[in-house]
């Protein structure tokens, strides 16, 4: 396929060292520029916009061929929501309806992160059905990750894609959920165009698709790096939001899913 007609490529789920990622914002920008063919990236740290804002500030001072979208991976009671094109902090450890409404009040887009995953806090089928049936203002999803490289997500991707075709008809999004540089672009969203605005339009019009690529091996990442990141991942929500609220959110989650 020629350069003129190839689809745009975006990785919409990347973590920095502000959260539980293992790379700085500058390292991520330099890696994307030199080692990938991505046109758009989104920085989506857990319940924290600082990494996204810092990445965009650093990007604005350079001359990069790709664009940066600010975002956040919000921890709702029922699971993780990727909020894209947001500029202000969002409520965490709150019911999913409240999170979705807050995203849309900012004019942002809400994507279900690694839905149905058994290993990571994720929206389950019951919650997806509840959202689909909601008549509340702003309470809806714009897309689902149908391609994602986080541990435990891959086993459910076919089920997610089938449910989306049969029931939800949302935009199909691909994202690496990268916590390591070498994981960036291992899954992506293909869309018509090249720019962040083209991407936004494609999600709204549901003309994009999620694509899984090659994920780096354990040896490529390094066992030590993986262990350190796993520990950071376990601590990221209580460190950001507090141990008490985090623990209580799991109790609320049990009752919300009944």
C-alpha positions as CSV (number, residue, x, y, z in Angstrom):
1,X,0.0,0.0,0.0
2,X,1.4,3.4,-0.9
3,X,2.0,6.1,1.6
4,X,-0.7,8.2,0.1
5,X,-3.5,5.7,0.8
6,X,-2.3,4.0,4.0
7,X,-4.6,4.6,7.0
8,X,-3.5,6.7,9.8
9,X,-2.3,4.9,12.9
10,X,-2.8,5.9,16.5
11,X,-1.9,4.3,19.8
12,X,-4.5,5.6,22.3
13,X,-3.4,4.0,25.6
14,X,0.2,4.8,26.7
15,X,1.5,5.2,30.3
16,X,4.3,7.4,31.5
17,X,6.5,7.4,34.6
18,X,4.0,9.8,36.1
19,X,1.8,6.7,36.6
20,X,3.0,3.1,36.4
21,X,4.8,3.4,33.1
22,X,8.6,2.9,32.9
23,X,9.6,5.8,30.6
24,X,9.6,9.5,30.8
25,X,7.5,11.7,28.6
26,X,10.6,12.7,26.5
27,X,11.7,9.1,26.1
28,X,8.2,8.3,24.8
29,X,8.2,11.1,22.3
30,X,11.7,10.2,21.0
31,X,10.8,6.5,20.7
32,X,7.6,7.2,18.8
33,X,9.4,9.5,16.4
34,X,12.3,7.1,15.7
35,X,10.9,3.6,16.1
36,X,7.2,3.7,15.0
37,X,5.0,5.0,12.1
38,X,2.3,6.3,14.4
39,X,0.5,9.5,13.4
40,X,-1.2,10.1,16.8
41,X,-0.6,9.0,20.4
42,X,-2.6,9.5,23.5
43,X,-1.0,9.6,27.0
44,X,-3.5,8.0,29.4
45,X,-2.0,7.7,32.9
46,X,-4.1,6.2,35.7
47,X,-6.3,8.9,37.2
48,X,-3.7,11.6,36.5
49,X,-3.5,14.2,33.7
50,X,0.1,15.4,34.6
51,X,1.8,12.9,32.2
52,X,-0.4,13.9,29.3
53,X,0.0,17.6,29.9
54,X,3.8,17.3,30.3
55,X,4.0,15.2,27.1
56,X,2.1,17.8,25.1
57,X,4.2,20.6,26.5
58,X,7.4,18.8,25.5
59,X,6.0,17.9,22.1
60,X,5.1,21.5,21.4
61,X,8.7,22.5,21.9
62,X,10.0,20.0,19.4
63,X,9.4,19.2,15.8
64,X,7.7,15.8,15.7
65,X,5.8,14.3,12.8
66,X,3.0,12.9,15.0
67,X,0.4,14.5,17.2
68,X,-0.4,14.1,20.9
69,X,-3.9,13.7,22.4
70,X,-4.3,14.4,26.2
71,X,-6.1,11.7,28.1
72,X,-6.5,9.7,31.3
73,X,-7.3,6.2,32.3
74,X,-10.1,6.8,34.8
75,X,-10.8,4.2,37.5
76,X,-14.6,4.0,37.7
77,X,-16.1,1.6,40.3
78,X,-17.0,-0.9,37.6
79,X,-13.8,-0.7,35.5
80,X,-11.3,1.5,33.6
81,X,-12.4,4.1,31.1
82,X,-10.0,5.8,28.6
83,X,-10.9,9.5,28.4
84,X,-9.5,11.2,25.3
85,X,-9.4,14.9,24.3
86,X,-9.8,16.0,28.0
87,X,-8.2,19.0,29.6
88,X,-9.4,18.9,33.2
89,X,-9.2,16.1,35.9
90,X,-12.0,13.6,36.0
91,X,-13.7,11.9,39.0
92,X,-12.2,8.6,40.0
93,X,-13.6,5.7,42.1
94,X,-17.1,6.9,41.2
95,X,-19.9,5.0,39.4
96,X,-19.3,4.6,35.7
97,X,-22.3,6.8,34.8
98,X,-20.7,9.7,36.7
99,X,-17.4,9.2,34.9
100,X,-18.9,9.0,31.4
101,X,-21.0,12.1,32.0
102,X,-18.0,14.0,33.2
103,X,-15.9,13.0,30.1
104,X,-18.6,14.1,27.7
105,X,-19.2,17.4,29.6
106,X,-15.6,18.3,28.6
107,X,-16.3,17.3,25.0
108,X,-14.1,14.2,25.4
109,X,-14.5,10.7,24.1
110,X,-15.0,7.7,26.4
111,X,-13.5,4.3,25.5
112,X,-13.9,1.1,27.4
113,X,-10.4,-0.1,28.3
114,X,-9.6,-3.8,27.9
115,X,-13.3,-4.7,28.4
116,X,-14.2,-8.1,29.9
117,X,-10.6,-8.7,31.0
118,X,-10.4,-11.0,34.0
119,X,-7.0,-9.7,35.2
120,X,-7.4,-5.9,35.1
121,X,-10.3,-3.9,36.5
122,X,-12.5,-3.7,33.4
123,X,-16.1,-3.2,32.4
124,X,-18.0,-6.5,32.3
125,X,-20.9,-7.4,30.1
126,X,-23.5,-6.5,32.7
127,X,-22.1,-3.0,33.0
128,X,-21.8,-2.6,29.2
129,X,-25.5,-3.6,28.9
130,X,-26.4,-1.1,31.6
131,X,-24.6,1.7,29.8
132,X,-26.2,0.8,26.5
133,X,-29.6,1.0,28.1
134,X,-29.0,4.3,29.9
135,X,-31.1,7.3,29.0
136,X,-29.1,9.7,31.2
137,X,-27.4,12.6,29.5
138,X,-23.8,12.0,28.6
139,X,-23.9,8.4,29.8
140,X,-22.6,6.4,26.8
141,X,-19.4,5.0,25.4
142,X,-17.9,6.2,22.2
143,X,-15.8,3.1,21.6
144,X,-14.4,-0.2,22.9
145,X,-10.8,-1.5,22.8
146,X,-11.1,-4.5,20.5
147,X,-7.3,-4.7,20.2
148,X,-5.2,-4.4,23.4
149,X,-2.0,-5.9,24.6
150,X,-2.5,-5.8,28.3
151,X,-2.1,-9.1,30.2
152,X,-5.4,-11.0,30.3
153,X,-7.1,-8.9,27.6
154,X,-6.3,-11.0,24.6
155,X,-8.4,-14.0,25.7
156,X,-11.6,-11.9,25.5
157,X,-11.0,-9.8,22.4
158,X,-12.9,-12.0,20.1
159,X,-15.8,-12.0,22.5
160,X,-15.7,-8.2,22.8
161,X,-15.6,-7.8,19.0
162,X,-18.6,-10.2,18.6
163,X,-20.6,-8.3,21.3
164,X,-19.9,-5.0,19.6
165,X,-21.0,-6.3,16.2
166,X,-24.2,-7.8,17.7
167,X,-25.2,-5.3,20.4
168,X,-23.3,-2.1,20.8
169,X,-22.1,-0.9,17.4
170,X,-19.4,1.3,18.9
171,X,-16.1,2.5,17.4
172,X,-13.5,-0.3,17.4
173,X,-10.3,1.0,18.9
174,X,-6.8,-0.5,19.2
175,X,-4.3,0.5,21.9
176,X,-1.1,-1.1,23.3
177,X,-1.7,-0.2,27.0
178,X,2.1,0.3,26.9
179,X,4.0,0.6,30.1
180,X,7.4,0.0,28.3
181,X,8.8,1.8,25.3
182,X,9.0,-1.4,23.3
183,X,5.3,-2.1,23.8
184,X,4.3,1.2,22.1
185,X,2.5,0.6,18.8
186,X,2.1,-3.1,19.5
187,X,-1.6,-2.4,19.0
188,X,-3.1,0.5,17.2
189,X,-6.2,2.2,15.8
190,X,-6.3,2.6,12.1
191,X,-8.3,5.5,10.8
192,X,-8.9,7.6,7.7
193,X,-6.6,10.6,7.7
194,X,-3.5,11.5,9.7
195,X,-4.3,14.1,12.4
196,X,-5.8,14.0,15.8
197,X,-9.0,15.7,14.5
198,X,-9.2,13.0,11.8
199,X,-8.9,10.4,14.5
200,X,-11.6,12.1,16.6
201,X,-14.0,12.2,13.6
202,X,-13.3,8.6,12.8
203,X,-14.2,7.4,16.3
204,X,-17.4,9.4,16.2
205,X,-18.3,8.1,12.8
206,X,-17.1,4.6,13.7
207,X,-14.8,4.3,10.7
208,X,-11.7,3.2,12.6
209,X,-10.6,-0.3,13.6
210,X,-8.4,-1.9,16.2
211,X,-5.3,-3.8,15.1
212,X,-3.1,-6.0,17.2
213,X,0.6,-6.3,16.1
214,X,3.6,-7.9,17.6
215,X,4.2,-7.5,21.4
216,X,7.8,-7.6,22.7
217,X,8.8,-10.8,24.4
218,X,9.7,-11.0,28.1
219,X,13.4,-11.2,27.2
220,X,13.1,-8.0,25.1
221,X,11.5,-6.1,28.0
222,X,13.7,-7.7,30.7
223,X,12.4,-9.7,33.7
224,X,13.7,-7.0,36.1
225,X,11.8,-4.3,34.3
226,X,8.7,-6.4,34.2
227,X,8.8,-7.0,38.0
228,X,9.4,-3.4,38.8
229,X,6.5,-2.3,36.6
230,X,4.2,-5.0,38.1
231,X,4.9,-3.6,41.6
232,X,4.3,0.0,40.3
233,X,1.0,-1.1,38.8
234,X,-0.2,-2.7,42.0
235,X,0.5,0.5,43.9
236,X,-0.6,3.1,41.3
237,X,-4.2,3.5,42.3
238,X,-3.8,3.5,46.1
239,X,-0.7,5.8,45.7
240,X,-2.7,8.3,43.6
241,X,-6.2,8.1,45.2
242,X,-5.4,6.7,48.7
243,X,-5.5,3.3,50.2
244,X,-8.9,3.7,52.0
245,X,-10.8,5.0,49.0
246,X,-9.2,2.3,46.8
247,X,-10.2,-0.5,49.2
248,X,-13.7,0.8,49.5
249,X,-14.0,1.0,45.8
250,X,-13.6,-2.8,45.6
251,X,-16.4,-3.2,48.1
252,X,-18.6,-0.9,46.0
253,X,-17.6,-2.8,42.9
254,X,-18.9,-6.1,44.3
255,X,-22.3,-4.6,45.0
256,X,-22.5,-2.7,41.7
257,X,-22.0,-5.9,39.7
258,X,-24.7,-7.9,41.5
